[in-house]
Structure formats: C-alpha cells, structure tokens
Amino acid sequence: MPATSFTSLPILGNHVATSPSVASSTSGSDHLTLAVLGCGTMGVTILKRILDQLAEMDAPRPLQVITSSASVASMSALYSSHASSAAGAAGATSAAGAPDDMPDRLPTHFLACVRRPEVGKRVRAALWSHSSAVKVVVDDNVHAVQQAGVVILACQSSEAEDLLAAPGMARALSGKLLISICAGITADQVEEYLYGSSPDAAALTVATTDAVSSAHGRCRIVRAIPNAASLIGESMTVIDTATSTGALPADLVALVTWIFRRIGSVVHHPHQSLTKPAKTAAASRAAASSAAASTALGTAGPAFFALMLEAAIDGAVAMGMSRAEAQLMAAQSMRGAAGLVLQNNEHPALLRDRISTPGGCAVHGLLALEEGGVRSTIARAMREATAAAAQEGSQ
Ligand SMILES: NC(=O)c1ccc[n+]([C@@H]2O[C@H](COP(=O)([O-])OP(=O)(O)OC[C@H]3O[C@@H](n4cnc5c(N)ncnc54)[C@H](OP(=O)(O)O)[C@@H]3O)[C@@H](O)[C@H]2O)c1
C-alpha cells in the first residue's frame, strides 16, 4: 500500500465554501476537507479506509493504456489532484467489489478531531502512513468544523449532545454536510442538539432542499449507520437519504455512499429507486417499517449470527471437537454460506437443498433445527429488533 502523499496540497488550504450546496458544487476550490469528530474505533477505521483508497487511486498503474485525448485528460487529473480524480477513476472497484457511482468530488484533506492528546497520539500512529494528508486536531472541534466541508460525527452516542451543543458548533456547521454514525440517535435529535428544534416541516414541503438548508442556516444531516464488521471492511451500512432538510441531492448521496463503501456494503433508505415520496399513509408506514428492518438487520445481524456460531461451536465441542477447531470450522462455514449467497445471488433455500443429500448429515441436522422452531424464532427476533429500531427512530 503506497503512503498517501498530498504534499502539494496544504492541509488547511482552501476549504469548501459554506454555501448550502456544500460539497455538491463542482466549481471553486479543488479542496474538500473532511473532519471526523471523535476518532475511536469507527472514526479511525473510516478515515484509514478512505485514505487507503485514495492512496491506491493515486498509485501508478503500470499497464494503463491511454487510448484517447479524453483519457489523457482524465489521467492527468488523476495524478494532479484527488479532487479531480473522481471522474478519472469512475468505475473503480469498491471495497465491496462492485463499481461505485463516483461523486463529483472526493475529500482531499482530513481533520481527525480528538479531545485528549493521548488519543491524538494513537490516531497519529494508526494513520502514520497518511500523515501528510491528515491533521490531528486536539480539543478544537469547532475550529476544525469551520475548515471542513463534510463532517462525520463519530463520538459515542452519549457524548453527541455535548459535542454538538458546544458554542459556535451550529454556526460552524452552517450549510455543510453532517454525517452522523451515532447509533440510537435520530437525525431529528441531532437537529435538536444543534438548533433546539427540527426544521419547520411545512417549509420542507414547499421549498427545494438547497433553499431549505440555506433559509434555516442549518447543516444537512445524514444518518449512516455502519456495523461492527466495518473493522474488516465488511460493514452493512444503512444510509438514510431522507434527511431532515429534505431528500439528499444525488451528488451528496454519491459522496456519502463512496465514503461508506470503503468499509463494506451500503443500502439506502428510502431505496434509491423510490425517487418520489410515499403517497399514501399505508405506503409511508411500509417505507418506515422497511427502513427500521434495514437498521435492525444491518446492526443486529452480526449479533444474531454470532449466537448461531456459538451454538454450532458448543454442539461440536459437546461431540468431542476442540473449541478452537470448532470455532474455525463454524466461522469458515458461515463465511462460505454467506459468500455463496452473495456471489451467486441465489436463494439460500437452494444452497440448503444442494447440501441436503439423501440420508446425509445435513438433512438430519436441518430437521432438528425445524423441530426446534429455529426459523420462526429467528424471524421473530428480526421482528422484535425491527420494532425496537422503529421505536428508536420515533423518539
Ligand atoms: N463500533 C461499532 O461497531 C459501531 C457500529 C455502528 C455505529 N457505531 C457508532 O459509532 C460511534 C463511535 O463508536 P466507536 O465504537 O468508534 O466509539 P469509541 O471507540 O468510543 O470512539 C468514540 C471517540 O469519540 C471521542 N469523543 C467523544 N467526545 C468527543 C469530543 N467532544 N470531541 C472529540 N472526540 C470526542 C472519544 O474520545 P475519548 O477517548 O476521549 O472518550 C472516542 O475516542 C458511536 O456513536 C456508535 O454508536 C459504532
């Protein structure tokens, strides 16, 4: 992995304008600064994976063939600036293996905001290979946000209110994009921490999204909830594109998506194919329930599967296997099943059928699972988790 070298770009050079369109503007400054507020497990993981990806895009490609003047232009853009590199690298493979819908602009400068010097030291060590691109800011969130165009809120959920209510924070965020990854906190709550209220719902129905943001001098708040597998680039992140200031414009959806594709896969709510808001009360209830189910499956899913792993391991240990070997085999079998379903996009029942040879061990085990009501118990667990996620969203 090549070290990131943005040496030609001053870390705190030009920054994204505080216009309401935030990072959506393609004109003006080449620089887009991303500030991460709170650099613990998630903040550092997200930063590191973005920086790794940018470094990879910047690395020389020995076998690249330039076939047209357009390609020459895009190549020179690629090597001269990350900001311009988006178009040149369109079609690049994402962490999750699928081509990205590249945003107009990518972040070029990074501010890692911590509140304690010892955490700053840890962050510097974790990001040492990208040290020319990242500045660690200790106990100065507002100043960092003033210089950023895009901000990720990655502190503990219980600390978010204090962080956002700091004097000058609401003003510093004005017109910018604020991405909250804080589980258990809704976009409306973030609004309230910042401004003391949600934006006037009536205004949202008549104004364009840009007009809404600027009229209120507020930031755009997007909720993107990753899961624990972010650490290994296998997150299932749910991005809520229906922000409190209206639907997120496509270029910002692309930017948020690009960021979270660095740590795994992404789904959007409302689904990107649903460009129009739900017309009936029933349709909007169904959309809300589906969004809550997404959050539940994305965040709680790994916990459910961990329980299944534990049970399989315990069973194998009871039959005489060593725990270490049972754990390796169970986890690899689960990864294999998931990989087959993802790769072939086939119904899991087909996989189950293929494995269940007549008189074989799989069919015997599967019948025991069905007798134990595992299918309905897991489905009920999903419904309970969805209800809890919906409750969280309505608070
Ligand atoms: N971890 C996951 O798997 C996961 C999954 C989905 C969502 N999330 C969400 O992601 C967020 C971060 O989770 P995490 O696991 O990364 O937590 P974490 O490791 O505890 O990191 C949070 C960081 O925020 C810092 N912080 C708190 N207040 C701050 C302030 N005012 N200014 C600057 N920094 C501040 C903390 O600093 P100190 O060290 O000084 O306390 C800590 O380093 C949480 O809201 C969580 O709900 C996490």
The ligand as a Gaussian input file, in Angstrom:
#p B3LYP/6-31G(d) Opt

LIG

0 1
 N      -18.271000       0.329000      16.962000
 C      -19.249000      -0.108000      16.171000
 O      -19.292000      -1.272000      15.760000
 C      -20.342000       0.842000      15.739000
 C      -21.311000       0.413000      14.828000
 C      -22.301000       1.327000      14.423000
 C      -22.307000       2.620000      14.906000
 N      -21.365000       2.976000      15.818000
 C      -21.412000       4.335000      16.356000
 O      -20.185000       4.977000      16.097000
 C      -19.896000       5.888000      17.123000
 C      -18.454000       5.673000      17.556000
 O      -18.308000       4.351000      18.010000
 P      -16.884000       3.791000      18.397000
 O      -17.057000       2.337000      18.604000
 O      -15.870000       4.290000      17.434000
 O      -16.668000       4.530000      19.817000
 P      -15.277000       4.868000      20.524000
 O      -14.228000       3.895000      20.131000
 O      -15.571000       5.043000      21.972000
 O      -14.869000       6.277000      19.890000
 C      -15.518000       7.447000      20.166000
 C      -14.466000       8.534000      20.236000
 O      -15.120000       9.796000      20.328000
 C      -14.309000      10.606000      21.140000
 N      -15.035000      11.767000      21.623000
 C      -16.073000      11.821000      22.491000
 N      -16.439000      13.099000      22.701000
 C      -15.610000      13.864000      21.945000
 C      -15.476000      15.254000      21.741000
 N      -16.276000      16.137000      22.352000
 N      -14.534000      15.698000      20.884000
 C      -13.711000      14.837000      20.249000
 N      -13.784000      13.489000      20.420000
 C      -14.711000      13.016000      21.260000
 C      -13.865000       9.690000      22.251000
 O      -12.773000      10.249000      22.907000
 P      -12.305000       9.715000      24.346000
 O      -11.401000       8.560000      24.049000
 O      -11.606000      10.885000      24.898000
 O      -13.540000       9.290000      25.086000
 C      -13.538000       8.423000      21.466000
 O      -12.191000       8.437000      21.040000
 C      -20.894000       5.634000      18.252000
 O      -21.822000       6.682000      18.299000
 C      -21.557000       4.332000      17.877000
 O      -22.945000       4.330000      18.224000
 C      -20.374000       2.133000      16.247000

